[in-house]
Amino acid sequence: MEFAIITGLSGAGRSEAIKCFEDMGFFCIDNLPPSLIPKMAELATLPGSKVNQVAVVCDVRGGEFFDDLLEELRKLKEQRITYQILFLEASDEVLVKRFKETRRRHPLSEEGAIVEGIHRERRIMEQLRGQANIIIDTSNLAPFELKDKIRTAILKQDKQKKGIMITIMSFGYKYGMPLDADLVMDVRFLPNPHYIEALRDFDGTNEKVCDFVLNRSESRTFIKKFTGMLAFLLPRYVAEGKTHLTIAIGCTGGKHRSVAIAEEAAKFLREKDYNVVVRHRDYKRGK
C-alpha cells in the first residue's frame, strides 16, 4: 500500500497537490484529523481492501488536533506502514500575494495580519517539515508545473515502480477522439449495457455494469490479448526512454464499456507495478 501525507503552509498549493494525487489514482481525504490517520491506514491494509493508494491532507485547519500529528505518525511506524510526507512551502511574499488575490483570511492570522499568520504557521510546521520526504517550494510554479514536480518526486520515492507514467483514458467516440493518445483501443464490439434498462443509468465503475461487460467469453478473450499486448509493449517503451504513455479506450458514449475496460486494464498494470492514472473523460456527459 502507498500512503502519502500532504501538508505544508497555507496557500502553498495543497489543493492542487491533492488533485494531482487523485489523478494518480490515490484515494484522497482532505483535512483529516491526525487521530484518524492510523485507522485509515488500518482499513486500507485489511485483506480484500480495494484501496491501495491513500493520500491525506493534514494542516493547521485541524486546530489543536494538528498537535497530535507527530504522535500519530509514530503509530504508523509501529504498524509498520510506510508513508511519505509531502511538504509544500513558498516565500512570504508569494503567500501574502496569494491570500490577497483570493481575499481569504490566513487560518492563523489575527485581525487580518497575514504575515503574522504565516510566521506563526512556519514555527508550528518546523518539526514536521524536518520529517518530510519531499519538500517543494511552489513560489515560482504554475499549477501544472507543481503537478509535474509531484509526479516526478513520487516516482523517485517509490523505487519499486517502473519508470513510466501511464494514463488510461476512457472516452466516447461521439464526443471525438482524444488528441493526446499514444494508443487507441476501440471496444464498441463488446455488449452494450446501454440497451439494458436496469444498467443504462449507471457507468462502468458500477459492479453490475462491470459484470455485464467483463464476464463474457469475448470480453475475457479480448482482455487477455489486450493486456498481453501491453505487457509486451511497455518494457520496450521504457527501454526507449519514454516517460509517459496515454492509452485511450473508446466506446460509443464513453460511459459503460470503455470505463469498465479502462479500470480492468489499470488493475492489471498496477499489479505489474506500473504507475497508472485513470481518467474517464466522458462518463458523466449526458447525466
C-alpha positions, -999 to +999 in steps of 0.1 A: +000+000+000+011+036-007+003+061+020+010+098+015+005+128+038+002+161+021+009+191+043+027+224+043+020+261+045-015+276+039-016+290+004+013+269-009-007+247-032-023+218-012-055+219-032-035+215-064-015+187-048-045+166-038-059+169-074-026+155-086-028+126-062-064+119-074-051+119-110-025+093-100-052+070-087-050+078-049-080+077-026-078+112-012-091+128+020-089+165+027-084+179+062-084+145+080-079+148+118-045+133+126-060+109+152-078+091+123-047+086+102-037+052+117-073+040+115-075+050+078-042+031+072-055+001+090-087+000+069-067+003+037-045-027+047-073-050+055-075-082+034-097-076+004-094-038+005-096-022-029-078+009-017-041+005-022-031+042-026-041+067+000-033+104+003-045+126+032-042+163+037-033+174+073-027+211+081-033+237+107-070+239+099-072+209+122-066+233+151-055+216+183-057+182+166-028+191+144-005+190+175-012+152+176+001+146+141+037+136+150+024+111+176+000+096+150+029+092+126+048+073+153+019+050+155+021+044+117+057+033+121+046+009+149+021-006+125+049-010+100+031+012+075+055+030+052+044+066+044+057+096+026+053+132+037+050+159+010+056+194+024+047+224+003+060+259+011+065+293-006+081+326+002+063+351+025+059+375-004+042+349-026+020+336+002+008+372+010+001+378-026-019+347-030-040+354+001-047+390-011-057+377-046-081+352-032-093+376-004-091+347+020-081+350+057-050+331+068-062+304+093-037+316+119-039+354+113-053+377+139-072+408+129-062+402+093-024+402+098-014+378+070+023+380+076+020+372+113-002+342+105+024+329+080+053+333+105+033+315+132+025+287+109+062+283+099+071+278+135+043+253+141+053+233+110+091+234+115+094+200+132+071+183+106+090+199+078+121+182+091+105+148+087+092+153+052+105+130+024+096+156-003+098+194+001+086+215-028+088+253-029+059+265-050+068+302-052+076+302-089+055+272-100+023+273-121-002+246-111+007+223-140+044+226-130+036+217-094+018+186-106+047+176-127+071+180-098+049+160-075+046+131-101+083+131-106+090+131-068+066+103-061+081+082-089+116+087-075+105+079-039+088+047-050+117+026-062+096-005-069+075+013-095+086+011-131+098+043-147+069+053-169+037+071-161+007+056-178-026+074-183-055+052-192-084+073-206-119+061-214-138+082-239-168+083-262-164+083-299-195+105-302-175+133-284-144+130-305-111+112-304-086+123-277-058+143-293-031+132-268-035+094-271-005+073-279-025+041-282-062+039-290-084+008-285-120+006-298-142-016-276-175-009-294-176-046-304-184-056-268-220-060-255-235-026-246-252-021-212-269+009-226-296-014-240-302-030-206-327-008-188-315-018-153-279-008-162-284+022-185-282+049-159-250+035-143-215+038-155-187+013-160-175+017-124-207+001-112-203-035-102-233-048-121-222-030-153-187-044-149-200-079-146-221-074-177-192-061-197-164-083-184-179-117-177-184-128-213-162-151-233-154-124-260-146-099-232-123-123-214-105-132-246-101-095-255-088-086-221-063-114-222-050-103-256-051-066-248-032-069-215-008-093-232+000-067-258+006-041-231+029-064-212+049-068-244+050-031-254+056-013-221+090-026-213+101-017-248+087+018-244+107+021-211+138+009-228+134+036-254+133+062-227+095+070-229+084+085-196+046+089-202+021+069-222-016+077-228-038+047-236-073+057-248-101+032-247-133+042-265-169+031-268-199+050-282-207+073-253-177+067-230-199+056-202-201+019-199-178-004-219-147+018-222-149+027-185-151-009-174-122-020-197-101+010-186-105+001-149-096-036-157-065-026-177-054-003-149-058-030-124-036-053-145-009-027-149-009-018-112-004-055-103+027-053-126+040-023-106+034+004-132+023+039-122-012+043-136-036+072-137-072+065-148-092+093-164-128+088-175-132+117-199-169+114-209-186+091-184-206+120-168-218+135-200-255+134-206-264+129-169 
